Amino acid sequence: MTDETLWLTRDQLRAWMKLVAVMELLPAALDQQLQRDADLTHFDYMVVAMLSETDGRTLRMSALAAATNASLPRLSHVVSRLEKRGLVTRCPSVDDRRATDVRLTDAGYDAIVAAAPDHVRTARRFVIDALDDDQVGQLDGITRALLERLDPEGRFAALTYPREEDDPALCEARLTGAEAGAAGAGSAGGAAADPTGVLFREVTASDTALLRHATLAAMNWQAPTFTDAELDRPDFAHYFADFDPSRDHGVVAVDGDGPVGVAWVRFLPADDQGYGFVSEDVPELTLAVEPRGRGRGIGSALLTRLLAAGRTADWAGVSLSVEDGNTGARILYERVGFRTVGRNGDSDTMLVRFRPAPGGALVHQ
């Protein structure tokens, strides 16, 4: 029998063993500091930090488990311990009474605020301050490549990528000469730079091919189930055909290799409903990010811009459809305020509402 094992080279083995050493030593160092200074394990800190970064400081147990890479039994044990300390509470989900939400209390928020400075100092001591700026950039690229293998759904990226709106300094558009040239060529309205390293422009009526491609990518998020030819079906084509910028709206993210992501909404009539249809005054969202753009916060940035445009334009809200199993997308949507309002086959209909529905309560503001 031939041994077909592809053994590591000397250089590969050296790099691998150093990574193993870091994986063994760093968690212990983080745990030791947090337990000493904040009476929290590093996993406790991750749970509380994840909740502190979400809209309403609340997540469904299943979403929190996915975001922290924990089994439900392990998470339940940790949440019970944090609940006894008054840092979190559990209650039935407002969207599905069979599910459980975990909410960060004011005491829990105070705990994470108090623990964060020493935790950051520890991160600097053992990692960041050991590297120069170029090495930090290399570390970002290396860990991104590894996460594409370990976390292809982007569960961690959806919650842990810094939100630009939280830090005004991150919101400043810094155009280099090359970027300024690309902005001028991007569209008639120009394009805006962003800390994610891409430029953003509005979707135009000439972007049909791009929207078609993105529709197929969104449909095939898990596996290549659908073909391009099937997009001509009316229940698919209405997502990308005859895009009208005077009514519809979208945002394209562009890097040096072209479009890397796009998010757009269509106002669909009741007799031509999409899979996430709520009402005629609520447009339906589609979002797709190319593989090379995942883990860079591009999906979050696209959503932020699109929802801001919707509030400015006084839309009633935005709806979407998310399939079972698409955990990364669900976490991202819940983070910006979407809540489950219905069920369509094997998908949930989610809604973020900007103003009260006629005769109804305000879902999100």
C-alpha positions in Angstrom: 0.0 0.0 0.0 1.4 3.4 -1.0 1.5 6.1 1.7 -0.2 9.1 0.1 0.0 11.2 3.2 1.2 14.7 2.3 3.6 15.3 5.2 4.6 18.8 6.3 7.8 20.3 5.2 10.3 21.4 7.8 9.2 25.0 7.4 5.5 24.0 7.5 6.0 21.9 10.6 7.9 24.7 12.4 5.0 27.2 11.7 2.4 24.6 12.7 4.1 23.8 16.0 4.4 27.5 16.9 0.6 27.9 16.1 -0.1 24.9 18.4 1.9 26.5 21.2 0.0 29.8 20.8 -3.4 28.0 20.9 -2.3 26.2 24.1 -0.8 29.2 25.9 -2.9 32.2 24.9 -6.3 30.9 26.2 -4.8 30.2 29.6 -3.2 33.6 29.7 -6.5 35.3 28.9 -8.4 33.2 31.4 -5.9 33.9 34.2 -6.2 37.7 33.7 -10.0 37.8 33.5 -10.5 35.5 36.4 -8.1 37.5 38.6 -9.4 40.9 37.6 -13.1 40.4 36.7 -14.1 36.9 38.1 -14.9 35.9 34.5 -13.6 33.1 32.3 -12.6 34.1 28.8 -15.7 32.2 27.6 -17.9 34.2 30.1 -16.4 37.4 28.6 -17.1 36.2 25.1 -20.8 35.6 25.9 -21.2 38.9 27.7 -19.3 40.8 25.0 -21.4 39.2 22.2 -24.6 40.3 23.9 -23.2 43.8 24.5 -22.6 44.2 20.7 -26.1 43.2 19.6 -29.2 45.4 19.1 -31.1 45.4 22.4 -28.3 43.5 24.0 -30.3 40.3 23.3 -29.8 37.2 21.3 -31.6 33.9 20.9 -29.8 31.0 22.7 -29.2 29.2 19.4 -27.7 32.3 17.8 -25.5 33.0 20.8 -24.3 29.4 20.7 -23.4 29.7 17.1 -21.6 33.0 17.6 -19.5 31.6 20.5 -18.9 28.2 18.9 -20.5 26.5 21.9 -22.9 23.6 22.2 -26.3 24.5 23.7 -25.6 22.4 26.9 -22.4 24.2 27.5 -23.9 27.6 26.8 -26.9 26.9 29.0 -24.6 26.0 31.9 -22.6 29.2 31.5 -25.7 31.4 31.1 -27.2 29.8 34.3 -24.1 30.8 36.2 -24.1 34.4 34.7 -27.8 34.6 35.5 -27.2 33.8 39.2 -24.8 36.7 39.3 -27.3 39.0 37.8 -25.3 39.6 34.6 -27.9 38.1 32.2 -31.5 37.1 32.2 -33.4 34.5 30.1 -36.9 34.8 28.8 -39.1 33.3 26.0 -38.4 34.9 22.7 -40.9 37.5 21.5 -40.7 36.0 18.0 -41.1 32.4 19.0 -42.3 31.5 22.4 -40.7 28.0 22.1 -37.3 29.6 21.9 -35.3 31.4 24.6 -33.6 34.8 24.4 -30.7 35.8 26.5 -30.5 39.5 27.5 -27.6 41.4 29.0 -28.6 43.2 32.2 -27.4 46.7 33.2 -25.1 44.9 35.7 -23.8 42.7 32.9 -23.1 45.7 30.8 -21.3 47.4 33.6 -19.2 44.3 34.1 -18.0 44.1 30.5 -17.2 47.9 30.6 -15.2 47.4 33.7 -13.4 44.3 32.4 -12.6 45.6 29.0 -9.6 47.8 29.8 -7.6 45.1 31.5 -8.6 42.6 28.8 -7.4 44.9 26.1 -4.1 45.5 28.0 -3.6 41.7 28.0 -4.4 41.4 24.3 -1.8 44.1 23.7 0.8 42.5 26.0 0.7 39.0 24.5 -0.3 39.8 20.8 -0.6 43.3 19.4 2.4 45.0 21.0 4.6 42.0 20.0 4.0 42.9 16.3 4.6 46.0 14.2 1.9 47.5 11.9 2.9 45.3 8.9 2.8 42.2 11.0 -0.7 43.1 12.4 -1.9 43.3 8.8 -0.3 40.0 8.0 -1.9 38.5 11.1 -5.3 39.8 9.9 -4.8 38.1 6.5 -3.6 34.8 8.0 -6.4 34.6 10.5 -8.9 35.5 7.8 -7.7 32.7 5.6 -7.9 30.2 8.5 -11.4 31.4 9.4 -12.6 30.8 5.8 -11.9 27.1 6.5 -12.9 27.0 10.1 -15.9 29.3 10.0 -17.2 29.4 6.4 -20.6 30.8 7.5 -18.9 33.8 9.1 -20.6 33.3 12.4 -17.8 35.1 14.3 -17.3 37.7 11.7 -20.9 38.8 11.8 -20.6 39.8 15.5 -17.0 40.6 16.1 -16.0 42.8 13.3 -15.9 46.4 14.7 -18.9 48.4 13.8 -17.8 51.6 12.0 -20.7 53.6 13.4 -19.4 53.0 17.0 -16.2 54.9 16.3 -16.3 58.2 14.4 -12.6 57.9 13.6 -13.4 54.7 11.7 -16.1 56.5 9.7 -13.7 59.0 8.1 -13.3 58.2 4.4 -9.6 58.1 3.5 -9.2 58.2 -0.3 -5.7 57.6 -1.7 -5.0 59.0 -5.2 -5.8 55.6 -6.8 -9.1 55.3 -4.8 -10.2 58.8 -5.7 -9.7 57.9 -9.4 -11.8 54.8 -8.9 -14.5 56.7 -7.2 -14.8 59.1 -10.1 -15.1 56.2 -12.5 -17.5 54.2 -10.3 -20.8 55.9 -11.2 -22.2 59.3 -12.0 -22.8 59.9 -8.3 -19.2 58.9 -7.3 -18.4 56.4 -4.6 -17.5 56.6 -0.9 -14.4 55.0 0.7 -14.8 52.8 3.8 -12.5 51.3 6.5 -13.4 47.8 5.1 -11.0 48.7 2.2 -13.6 49.0 -0.5 -15.6 51.7 -2.2 -19.4 52.0 -2.2 -21.7 53.3 -4.9 -25.4 53.1 -5.5 -27.0 50.4 -7.7 -28.0 51.7 -11.1 -30.4 50.5 -13.8 -27.5 49.1 -15.7 -26.5 46.7 -12.9 -29.0 44.0 -14.0 -26.2 41.4 -14.7 -24.6 42.2 -11.3 -28.0 41.8 -9.5 -28.7 38.6 -11.4 -25.3 37.1 -10.4 -25.9 38.2 -6.7 -29.4 36.7 -6.7 -28.0 33.3 -7.7 -25.2 33.6 -5.2 -27.7 34.4 -2.4 -29.9 31.4 -3.4 -26.9 29.1 -3.5 -25.5 30.2 -0.1 -25.1 26.6 1.0 -24.6 24.6 -2.2 -25.0 25.1 -6.0 -28.7 24.1 -6.0 -30.0 26.5 -8.6 -28.7 27.2 -12.1 -28.5 30.6 -13.9 -31.2 29.4 -16.3 -33.7 29.0 -13.4 -33.4 32.7 -12.6 -35.8 33.5 -15.4 -38.6 32.0 -13.3 -40.9 34.9 -12.3 -40.5 34.2 -8.6 -36.8 34.7 -9.0 -36.6 37.3 -11.8 -38.5 40.0 -9.9 -35.5 40.3 -7.5 -33.2 41.7 -10.2 -35.1 42.5 -13.5 -36.1 46.1 -14.3 -34.4 47.6 -11.3 -35.8 51.2 -11.0 -33.5 53.5 -8.9 -36.4 56.0 -8.6 -38.2 53.5 -6.4 -35.8 50.7 -5.6 -32.5 51.2 -3.9 -29.2 49.3 -3.6 -25.5 49.7 -2.6 -22.5 48.0 -4.3 -19.2 47.4 -2.6 -16.2 47.6 -5.0 -12.6 46.6 -4.5 -9.7 46.5 -7.0 -11.0 43.4 -8.6 -14.6 44.7 -9.1 -17.9 44.3 -7.2 -17.3 42.3 -4.1 -20.8 42.6 -2.5 -24.2 44.2 -3.1 -27.3 44.8 -1.0 -30.6 46.0 -2.6 -34.3 46.2 -2.0 -37.3 45.9 -4.3 -40.8 47.1 -3.7 -42.9 44.2 -4.8 -46.7 44.2 -5.2 -49.0 41.8 -3.4 -49.8 39.9 -6.6 -46.0 39.3 -7.2 -44.7 38.6 -3.7 -41.2 37.7 -2.8 -40.3 35.0 -0.3 -39.9 37.6 2.4 -42.9 39.7 1.5 -44.6 41.6 4.4 -46.5 44.4 2.7 -46.4 46.6 -0.4 -44.9 49.5 1.6 -42.0 47.4 2.9 -39.3 46.6 0.4 -37.6 43.2 0.4 -33.8 42.9 0.9 -31.3 40.7 -1.0 -27.6 40.7 0.0 -24.7 38.8 -1.3 -20.9 39.0 -0.7 -18.3 37.4 -2.9 -16.1 34.8 -1.1 -13.0 37.1 -1.3 -15.0 39.7 0.6 -16.2 37.6 3.5 -14.9 38.3 7.0 -14.1 41.9 6.2 -17.3 43.5 7.6 -18.6 44.2 4.0 -22.0 42.7 4.6 -22.4 44.7 7.8 -21.3 47.9 6.0 -23.7 47.3 3.1 -26.6 46.7 5.5 -25.8 49.8 7.5 -25.8 52.0 4.4 -29.0 50.5 3.0 -30.9 50.8 6.2 -29.8 54.4 6.7 -31.0 55.2 3.2 -34.4 53.6 4.1 -34.8 55.7 7.2 -33.9 58.8 5.3 -36.4 57.9 2.5 -39.1 57.2 5.2 -39.6 53.5 4.2 -42.0 51.7 6.5 -39.2 49.1 7.1 -37.3 46.3 5.3 -38.1 42.6 5.1 -36.1 39.6 4.0 -36.2 35.8 4.0 -33.5 33.7 5.6 -33.3 29.9 5.3 -32.9 27.5 8.2 -29.3 26.8 8.8 -28.0 30.1 7.5 -26.8 31.1 11.0 -24.2 33.6 10.0 -26.8 35.7 8.0 -29.4 35.4 10.8 -26.9 36.7 13.4 -26.0 39.6 11.2 -29.6 40.5 10.6 -30.6 40.2 14.2 -27.7 42.5 15.1 -29.1 45.3 13.1 -32.6 44.9 14.4 -34.4 42.4 12.2 -36.9 40.1 14.0 -38.8 37.0 12.8 -42.4 37.9 11.9 -43.4 34.9 9.8 -42.7 31.6 8.3 -42.5 30.5 4.6 -41.6 26.9 3.9 -38.1 26.3 5.4 -37.4 30.0 5.8 -38.2 32.7 8.3 -39.5 36.1 7.2 -37.7 38.8 9.1 -38.5 42.5 9.4 -37.0 45.7 10.7 -39.6 48.4 10.9 -38.8 52.1 10.9 -42.2 53.4 11.7 -45.5 52.0 13.1 -47.6 49.7 10.9 -51.1 50.9 10.4 -52.9 49.9 13.6 -49.8 48.1 14.9 -47.0 48.5 17.3 -43.5 49.8 16.5 -41.3 46.8 15.9 -38.0 48.6 15.7 -36.9 52.2 15.7 
